[in-house]
């Protein structure tokens, strides 16, 4: 299972209303360069190049929100990458807001798979968000 890591700037961006989880588009992109907690926008991340079924900039996830007993939860649908050749190597899946322009494409979080992965022809990677806890919760 991949390990969740929040970008430090994400908390400030929430306070400053930079993310609208009801209307903005959020994407997952892949990288083999370790993100730093201090990264704040997509341009800080080294994305994989387009090819073999991967599109630079990643793939959108559909975001849902729910609130229960004073706890707000943000969840996302699985993102599936299917290789038509070789994708990778990559180790990290990065979630960012592809709608926001100021700042441009702010980062949310990333997941560390622990070691580099490459997908061979017709292999898939499914980035699944925690079904119980979502991407994150605020209480």
ABEGO torsion letter per residue (X at the ends): XBBBBBBAAAAAAAAAGABBAAABBBBBBBBABBBBAABABAAABBBBBBEGGBBBGEBBBBBBBBBBGGBBBBBBBBBBBBBABBBOBBABBBBBBAABAOBBGBBABBBBAGBBBBBBBGBBBBBBBBAAAEABBBX
